[in-house]
Amino acid sequence: MALLPDITAFYGGGDEAARLTSGRTIGTIELVRTQEILRAHLPPSPASVLDVGGGPGVHARWLTDSGYQVRIVDPVEQHVLQARGQGLAAYVGDARHLDQADGSFDVVLMLGPLYHLPDSSGRAGAWREAHRVVRPGGLVAAAALNRYAKLLDLDSPNALDIATTGLRVRRDGPTTYYHDPSELRAEARQAGLGDLGVYGLHGPAFEALRGEERRTGKKDLGAKALETALAAARFADGHPELVVSSLHLLAVARRPAVGTVESS
Ligand SMILES: C[S@@+](CC[C@H](N)C(=O)[O-])C[C@H]1O[C@@H](n2cnc3c(N)ncnc32)[C@H](O)[C@@H]1O
């Protein structure tokens, strides 16, 4: 299968790792929240983790440092080389067609591929492959963009289009896909996964933080903004109706253990 030339060009110009690690408040929240939600669901280390779309390895790094055995698969060669450069196991590959054997990992992460698969058949393929390579009883965690969160952004000219179609079409780049949160659940269930939770990573304060960035010209909005936004996101975890306010979603699911039947 062709390995997405437009994706390679999209990531070719920048440093994807910096998105989460440069001290930008929005990036720090994404990293902290991904870590805390995953840590609440991961099996103890050492367990094996396939990080599909793992990029340059920000999550693979802390997981490895915590004792997990992590392997990255990503279609962008630059990401694979960056990850290898810090000693991580990383290989070129595509979420829709994984080389890994059935049931061969305790955990499969897909923290990014679903944004880049605008066709439902591509997303279904990625979910099916995650279900196939995780062991029975194992964990699958997948990130997605939420199509309704842009409605809170006063500066987004295409917010209504995105909310309506789920598609953000760029003139000079790949089309990005935004989920309805219930669609994200349905996709996971369709692939045979159960025990499903969907979390808002940034929580309700995301667009307020973006507005602050624009108003102040700063990316690091300080400790008070960080703590306030994190507290709001953690509060929202207990109120599922608030999930639509968060731009980034994290679905956490399990492949049913052998001999169990998943209820809907
Ligand atoms: C927003 S980045 C996230 C990187 C990393 N997982 C993180 O959370 O920091 C999305 C990643 O998905 C990868 N990706 C895009 N399409 C993919 C596909 N079909 N299969 C696997 N990975 C894909 C990109 O190359 C990129 O590394």
The ligand as an ORCA input file, in Angstrom:
! r2SCAN-3c Opt
* xyz 0 1
  C      -0.135     14.100     15.416
  S       1.112     12.921     15.115
  C       1.197     12.122     16.691
  C       2.519     11.485     16.990
  C       2.575     10.794     18.362
  N       1.735      9.611     18.409
  C       2.159     11.747     19.458
  O       1.080     11.555     20.033
  O       2.931     12.656     19.734
  C       0.307     11.710     14.098
  C       1.200     10.566     13.672
  O       0.418      9.618     12.928
  C       1.225      9.154     11.868
  N       0.352      8.573     10.834
  C      -0.339      9.227      9.864
  N      -0.993      8.342      9.103
  C      -0.714      7.098      9.585
  C      -1.067      5.769      9.209
  N      -1.856      5.514      8.164
  N      -0.560      4.750      9.950
  C       0.229      4.989     11.008
  N       0.595      6.217     11.396
  C       0.136      7.253     10.703
  C       1.995     10.375     11.427
  O       3.126     10.056     10.680
  C       2.321     11.005     12.780
  O       3.541     10.525     13.286
*
